[in-house]
């Protein structure tokens, strides 16, 4: 049975970024590269033929009428974008799978609005193919045990004194999941057992199926693309945020902060943007330090942080999320996007795989992560220049 059975089964922010870039830079050309950051139990190169087969199938899929109707029901999705999706189909010629020794190499290259959607599907495909080689029954038994432990932890937490704002977490796990079947079981179980805490999923297909809130705004690729859009490099973050504001007019107001590091982001996140955006998302570096910087920035701008939200999404598990909640929830609204620890906590070491934007309009693009090892660098000269421009030589 094919792994991808619906084009809707991807992260919401793929659609929101896709719409924004279709409207603002429809002719952009882009390159995305797959990378595994850790050492797998067996060479991913062995998956090449199966990945090829799954991509062949992916490129036969189109959006179904009920899926298009669901997207139209989201107030921030515009009618012309859904019209585009009615005729959209992934083009096999834009994605290539090769091997280099034991390494699996996947590159998607072409018009950005035709290749950017490959990312989440590729990651889900590689993950599921990889974990099919492990003992499925043992994994599900262990996964269910661990899931019940998480639910028990949340029920115990419910007996604690309440903070000013509620604890809310979301599923961000489609790209790192053990399997689609397990992902669905996790979501349905959490929605049934702890609906007071579990508030949504980034997976648009499951949001539709279970009547959950679809969660997501922007990812690194959206801001990084502006490094190749002809604006002055020093101004790329401000240009990206301004276009986002104009596209969504108050919806989807959580800004990602770590494309060139938190300090450089806050230098651009002035009173104008701080008032327009509902909050910020953490995805690298120490989350406690990051949160304190965000609160200090709002205080400096004389903005009441209790009206804003901080979303944490970097390698979270529930104990870490609860610790962050206890630290910040009396001072600001919080939210927690949990991925691998929800959808791939089954007793086997997860893969740490990504598929990142590496060029846009022929220009290298990258990020200066606040966590060592998160940047995907293909051009050292450009990286050095980016560091110099943003005074980030310590990164």
Secondary structure, DSSP 8 states (H G I E B T S, - for coil): --S---TT-SBHHHHHHHHHHHHH-TT-EEEEEEEE-S--SS-GGGGHHHHHHHHHHHTT----HHHHHHHHHSTTS-HHHHHHHHH----GGGEEEEEETTEEEEEEEEEHHHHTTHHHHHHHHHHHHHHTTS-HHHHHHHHHHHHHHHHHHHHHHTTS---SS---EEE--GGG-S-HHHHHHHHHHHHHH-TTTEEEESBHHHHHHHT--B-----HHHHHHGGGTTS-GGGHHHHHHHHHHHHHTTSS-EEE--SS-HHHHHHH--HHHHHHS-EEEE-SS-HHHHHHHHHHHHHHTT--GGGSEEEE-SS--HHHHHHHHHHHTTTSEEEEEE-HHHHS-SSS----EEEEEEEETTEE-----SSTT----S-HHHHHHHHHHTT-TT-
